[in-house]
Amino acid sequence: MTTRKLLFIDRTATLLLSILLLGVGAAALWWWDGRTIAGITPLETSDVTTVSDTIESSWFPWVAAVVGVLLAVVALRWIVAHLTPATVKRLRLGGTDTTGRLEVAADKVAASAADALGDTLGVRSTNGSVLRDRGQMVARLKVTVEPDVDLAALAERADIVSAQLATALERKDLRCDVRVHVARSGRRLTRAR
């Protein structure tokens, strides 16, 4: 999941890359136009001796390899940071003080809340987890429902479950996020006769 630190890094990198691309674009326009700006003229198109001398030097392949490896490591770290969710393993309960600590397994609590949503008519399956999203503690409940489910009843039940979860854990910083997925095709529910 996305944390505030990761968002800051993403936005800073995007800003720096944008400034770099604007600078390269402005330099390309200046080179194409050939005008003198503040007594400085752009490089001639046929003058590539400096570049070829640098590439042919003995140290260039080693520096290029080190820069390539560093960029690959940074890119992999960036991808991993975006893929791994910031899941919360344990939640500290409201009765915690200097005499002791009360904790509960976060995934079990979220699964129980999701199961409570599963009692609603038309709910096919449920899943729950607790994670940290942009600095907020979020209990994410995923619900798959039949296409003909009563959404008003589901929303009412989701509100009740969310309130019960907040009351049971005594955590004012915990938010509840209920994500509803509608099944593509309905399945026949068995009915009592």
C-alpha positions in Angstrom: 0.0 0.0 0.0 0.9 3.6 -0.3 2.4 5.4 2.7 2.9 9.1 3.0 6.7 8.7 2.7 6.3 6.7 -0.5 3.9 9.4 -1.9 6.4 12.1 -1.1 9.2 10.2 -2.8 7.0 9.6 -5.9 5.9 13.2 -6.1 9.5 14.5 -5.6 10.8 12.1 -8.3 8.1 13.1 -10.7 8.8 16.8 -10.1 12.6 16.4 -10.7 12.0 14.3 -13.8 9.6 16.9 -15.1 12.1 19.7 -14.6 14.8 17.6 -16.3 12.6 16.8 -19.3 11.6 20.5 -19.6 15.3 21.5 -19.5 16.2 18.9 -22.2 13.3 20.0 -24.3 14.3 23.7 -24.0 17.9 22.8 -24.8 16.8 20.8 -27.9 14.7 23.8 -29.1 17.7 26.1 -28.5 20.0 23.8 -30.4 17.5 23.4 -33.3 17.0 27.2 -33.6 20.7 28.1 -33.3 20.2 31.5 -31.7 22.8 33.0 -29.4 21.5 33.5 -25.8 23.5 35.8 -23.5 26.6 35.3 -25.7 26.3 31.5 -25.6 25.8 29.6 -28.9 24.6 26.0 -29.1 27.0 23.2 -30.0 27.5 22.5 -33.7 25.8 19.4 -34.9 28.9 17.9 -36.3 31.1 18.4 -33.2 30.9 15.1 -31.3 34.6 14.8 -30.4 34.0 15.4 -26.7 31.4 12.7 -26.5 33.4 10.2 -28.5 36.5 10.9 -26.4 34.6 10.3 -23.2 33.0 7.1 -24.5 36.4 5.8 -25.7 38.2 6.4 -22.4 39.1 3.4 -20.2 37.0 4.4 -17.2 33.7 5.0 -19.0 32.5 1.4 -19.2 33.1 0.9 -15.5 31.2 4.1 -14.5 28.4 3.2 -16.9 28.1 -0.3 -15.4 28.1 1.1 -11.8 25.4 3.7 -12.7 23.3 1.0 -14.4 23.5 -1.3 -11.5 22.6 1.5 -9.1 19.6 2.5 -11.2 18.5 -1.1 -11.4 18.6 -1.5 -7.6 16.7 1.8 -7.1 14.1 0.7 -9.6 13.6 -2.7 -8.0 13.3 -1.1 -4.5 10.8 1.3 -5.9 8.7 -1.5 -7.4 8.8 -3.5 -4.2 7.7 -0.5 -2.2 4.7 -0.2 -4.4 3.8 -3.9 -4.3 4.0 -4.7 -0.6 1.0 -3.7 1.4 1.6 -2.0 4.7 -0.4 -4.6 6.7 -0.8 -4.3 10.4 -0.1 -7.5 12.3 -1.2 -6.5 15.8 -3.6 -3.8 17.1 -3.1 -2.3 20.5 -6.4 -2.1 22.4 -7.8 0.8 24.5 -7.1 -0.7 27.9 -3.3 -0.5 27.4 -1.4 1.5 30.0 1.9 1.4 31.9 0.8 -1.8 33.8 0.3 -3.9 30.7 -0.3 -4.1 27.0 -3.5 -5.5 25.4 -3.1 -6.5 21.8 -5.2 -8.4 19.3 -4.3 -10.1 16.0 -5.5 -7.6 13.4 -6.2 -10.1 10.6 -8.5 -12.1 12.9 -10.5 -9.1 13.9 -10.9 -8.0 10.3 -11.9 -11.5 9.2 -14.5 -11.6 12.0 -15.9 -8.3 10.9 -16.0 -9.5 7.3 -17.8 -12.7 8.4 -20.4 -10.6 10.2 -21.0 -8.9 6.8 -21.3 -12.3 5.2 -24.6 -12.9 7.1 -26.3 -10.4 4.8 -28.6 -12.1 2.2 -26.9 -12.0 -1.2 -23.3 -11.9 0.0 -21.3 -14.6 -1.7 -17.9 -14.3 0.1 -16.0 -11.9 2.4 -12.4 -11.1 3.3 -10.9 -8.7 5.8 -7.5 -7.2 6.6 -6.1 -4.2 8.5 -3.5 -2.0 6.9 -1.9 1.4 7.1 -2.9 3.6 4.2 -1.5 7.1 3.9 -0.9 7.3 7.6 -4.4 6.0 8.5 -5.2 2.7 10.1 -7.8 1.1 7.8 -9.8 -2.1 8.3 -10.5 -3.1 4.7 -13.4 -5.5 4.2 -13.9 -7.0 0.8 -17.3 -8.3 0.0 -18.4 -10.2 -3.2 -22.2 -10.1 -3.7 -24.8 -11.5 -6.1 -25.9 -9.1 -8.9 -29.4 -8.9 -7.4 -28.4 -8.1 -3.8 -30.3 -5.4 -1.8 -27.6 -2.7 -1.7 -29.5 -0.6 0.9 -29.6 -3.6 3.3 -25.9 -4.2 2.6 -25.0 -0.6 3.2 -27.0 -0.6 6.5 -25.2 -3.8 7.6 -21.8 -2.4 6.7 -22.5 0.7 8.8 -23.5 -1.5 11.8 -20.4 -3.8 11.4 -18.1 -0.7 11.1 -19.5 0.8 14.2 -19.2 -2.5 16.1 -15.6 -2.8 15.0 -14.7 0.7 16.2 -16.5 0.1 19.5 -15.0 -3.3 20.2 -11.4 -2.1 19.6 -11.8 1.3 21.3 -9.6 2.8 18.5 -10.6 6.2 17.2 -7.9 6.2 14.6 -9.3 3.0 12.9 -11.3 3.6 9.7 -13.4 1.0 8.0 -13.3 0.6 4.2 -15.9 -1.7 2.7 -15.3 -2.7 -0.9 -18.1 -4.3 -2.7 -17.5 -6.5 -5.8 -20.5 -7.7 -7.8 -20.3 -11.2 -9.2 -20.6 -11.4 -13.0 -23.3 -13.9 -12.9 -25.7 -14.8 -10.2 -25.8 -18.3 -8.8 -28.9 -20.1 -7.6 -29.4 -19.9 -3.9 -31.0 -22.8 -2.2 -34.3 -22.1 -0.7 -36.1 -23.8 2.2 -39.4 -25.3 1.4 
